């Protein structure tokens, strides 16, 4: 992330925001969105109306960018509510890879997210959303795009894929990691081959060419590049080399592809990277693994994000203030206040976990009104 202060010389006219992949580590993105919502009093779908996401980012976007059934101007939940239930939902992920022909059961995860996604369709999303998965069997262009694009000036809406595509199907395809879950509708998630370029280019095209865009990559945690490269080059064991290659692909290729594309489109001074490296020498560092979803790891992520916010207070406050100013100009006739509704109870068959984050990991009250 740039060390320079966010100032008038780098004040974008609009933002495009990425919710990066990372399984359990997506909790970092949720916590940062919670920070921005609390700082501005404006919900995410108004603050950051142009988003691109894959993998767990699709689940996060579904929670924060789908409208509430009783209030079409409000999101299904606030980022704070999502931060409360996120650990409990990801507790439904399997604790080990699906080696060879053994397949993990996806039903527990589907049951956990259905109360919040339901039968929503692609057309229901508030704002411009751009999601990607990968189709099995296509060699040249394997990625599949689901997008709803709202023109910022005319309000005209266009789509990639059928506008009536179920959000649940998009989300399940985005979580079909080959080593965890089988494919869904012949699609899988490949975080190391995500395609931010089409999203950034398509969204930028909708704005006047005289306007200056900015790019925000939300929080996550990735391996240190140098360590992975060293392991990949020096390791002689087959499994070690394979593991290093996967980590190298996930942490290096996806990361560099995203930032290089953003830098080329917007210029470095308009790219705000809020992601952190994992320093394995730090005992409090979160792990790279997206499968292990322990309370201890969530606590580490929260502690690291809290420290990150303190260390980058000036920059984050400026981003929040500028995003809020853009939102007020873009939606002059909208009520931009955060509205919070009770969430449906988490299904009873979700495993309970010992809480080490106070209110977190608790079930929603049984008296909560269903969405």
C-alpha positions, 0 to 999 in steps of 0.5 A: 500500500502506498505510504503517501497520504490520501490527498486532493492530488489523488482523489478519485471521482469513483471507486471500484472495489475488490473483495479478494478470495481467501476462505476464512481470511475473507473475515478481514474484508468483512471487518474492514467494511464494518470499519468503513460503515461505522466511520461513515454511517453509510452502508457498503452498497452505497459507499462502494457501489462497484465491486468485483469478487470471487470465491468467499467474496461472492458470499460477502457481497451477497450478504451486503449487496442484496436488498432486504425483503422488507426494505429495498433500499437496505441491505440484507445485513450490515457489515457488523452483523456479517462479522458476527455470523461469519465465523459460525457460517464458515464453521460449516466448511470441511476440516480437511481436503477431499483427497482424490475421489472422496467428496466433501458434503456441501449441504451443511454450508448451503443450509447455513447461507440459504437463510441469508441468500434464499432465492435471490437472483442476479438482478436483485443486487444493489450496485454494479457487481462482477463475479467470476468462476471457472468452467471445467473443460474450457481451455481458452477462456475458462472463466465464467462471468456473472455481472450486473452493470448499472450505468452511473449516468443513465441508470441503464442495466446490462448483464453478463449471464441470465439476470434470473440466475440464482445467487445461491448457484453463483455462490456455490460455484464460487466455493467449489474449490477442487480440494474441498468441494466438488464442482457446482453446475460444472464450475469451480473456484480457482482463486489463483486464476481470478480475472480482475482485468475484465471487471475493472475494464468493463466497469471503467468503460461505464464512466466518462473518460475524463473522470478519474477512477480509483481501486480499493483492494480490501483486506485479506492475508497472503503469504510472503512472496519471497518465502514461497519462491525460495521453497519452490526453487530449493525444495526437493520433496514432491509434496513440498514443491507442490504445496509451494507451487500452489501457495506461489500461485495463490499469493503471487500470481493473483495478487500481482495480476490484480494490482498490475491491472489496476495500476495500468488502468488508474495509475499507482497513486489511485490504487489503495491496497489494504491487504497484508502479508503473512509474516510467519515469524509473527506467532500471532499471524493468521495461517494461509489455509482456507480450510481450517476455520478455528476460533483462534484463527478468527481472533488472530485475523481480528487482532491483526485488522484492528492493529492495521486500522490503528496503524493506517488511521489517516489513510483509512479515514480519508478513504472513508470520507471521500467514499462518503462524499461520492455516495452523497453526490451519487445518491442525492435523493436516497436515505444513506443511513444504515438500517439494521434488521434482525437476522434469521436464526442460524440452523440448529445443526450448525456445530457450536464453537467456543466463543473467544470474541465475546458476542461472536460465534453466538446464534441469532436469537430464536425470536429473530424475524426471518428475512 
